[in-house]
């Protein structure tokens, strides 16, 4: 995550004009807040999915998106052995609530799926993830 944020900032700074006198009033105002672009295309926003990983001895802990230790709008799904699982966080309790974050324990391929899903245009709902036949990994490839 830090690498992608750093790359975004480097590209943003490289695209910022150095001679403010040559910049019109609107783009000057935009660039003052750090979000403007010399191309005049409007504010640019860092949009990569935030993620983090940590190895705790033999355990692998991953997060992607927005998660909270006090969240109660979540679903837990296990692999068939029960040794690996994911905790899915939603923006509300309704069946149509959208997925906003995923915690993954000891299941790296499913963490990659979570990052693809959260970074894509096909964000599953709570109702979809509550369906035991819903294939999250297959959904991540849409």
LINMOQUI-V542795 format. One record per helix or strand. SS is the DSSP state (H for helix, E for strand). FROM is the first residue (numbers start at 1). LEN is the number of residues. If there is no record, write none. Layout:
ss=SS from=FROM len=LEN
ss=SS from=FROM len=LEN
//
This chain:
ss=H from=2 len=13
ss=H from=20 len=3
ss=H from=25 len=8
ss=E from=51 len=6
ss=E from=59 len=7
ss=E from=74 len=5
ss=E from=85 len=6
ss=E from=98 len=8
ss=H from=108 len=11
ss=E from=125 len=1
ss=H from=126 len=5
ss=H from=136 len=4
//
